[in-house]
Amino acid sequence: MGPSLLHLIAVFVAVHVIQCQAVCNRQTSLEWHPKQHAIQVNWTLVGNICRSVSECWNSAGGEESTTAYSFPQICPLQLQHGDKLLMSADETLKSYGFTLLNVSKDEFESCSTNGQIKDQFIFPHTINGTKQVEAKWLVPGHHYFIALHEGETQLCKLGLRLNVYVKTQLCQGSPLLRLCSGSGVCQTGLWDGAYRCRCHHHYSGSFCEKSDACLDNPCQNKGVCLSNGSTDPNHRTYKCLCPPHFTGVNCSEVIGKESCDRICENGTCVQGSPASFKCICDTGSSGPPCEKRKGPCDPNPCRNGGVCQPTPEG
């Protein structure tokens, strides 16, 4: 172990004593962005090294919490497939010199290599500036990178290792269609394996391609709503099965003047079509069928022979 590495460890220990916890800021859910983003990771022992699930993921639990994250590492990344990943290093590490290696999960956790590392180098040379990671290292799935200095893994054990989770989106039935059919949001959670649709109200399906206008029953007078599942905005997506004496798109009209006069006790029947009438309710009633508004003493809430007297409105 040369003097330069001893100096590097001394700097790390001093920083760790002063700043004993680094919590990685992250959102619990992310929305798919259609344009490519460039994300830069600065390899440094100062400021972005976390040491536990609560620090690294800013989370107390989840599927990944079963793994014992009791080792230091750079704040983990979740990337969307197609994003650019740029690597840089601080001046201390650039002068010290290190290379990045793609390893397995076990090797990531133990800071070890299997000896066959020729085809695992992310870059052919040490990092002396900002470099872009090739797409072959960023296919969907988990990727684990560790730092080496002349074949030694001491830098990795100090925290220079990075867990990258690349996610694709499952929000389109075809590349020509809108994300989530334009009726939802394409999102991923912290522990989800991909971006999926979160549908707006009335919509369902893997791509929010199904709608159900009957969730808020538009049929009046105890009509039964049937949804046809269509998402075509130019056509009605439901129909109402109306009970006897009622008709209309939402069962809001009464068949025949005689039936309307009988049903519309506290309102006025107005002709809507040659065979149907609408009940326009009087003030203080609701409808149809325009039932009389009940007072506070109807039915009597008082027990044991008590007399109910409504209080005057203030």
Helices and strands as residue ranges (DSSP letters): H 3-18, E 29-31, E 38-43, E 49-50, H 53-56, G 63-66, E 73-74, E 77-80, E 84-89, H 91-96, E 99-103, H 105-110, G 118-120, E 131-132, G 135-137, E 141-148, H 154-158, E 161-167, G 179-182, E 184-189, E 196-199, E 203-204, E 210-211, E 224-227, E 238-241, E 246-247, E 253-255, H 257-263, E 267-273, E 276-281, E 285-286, E 291-292
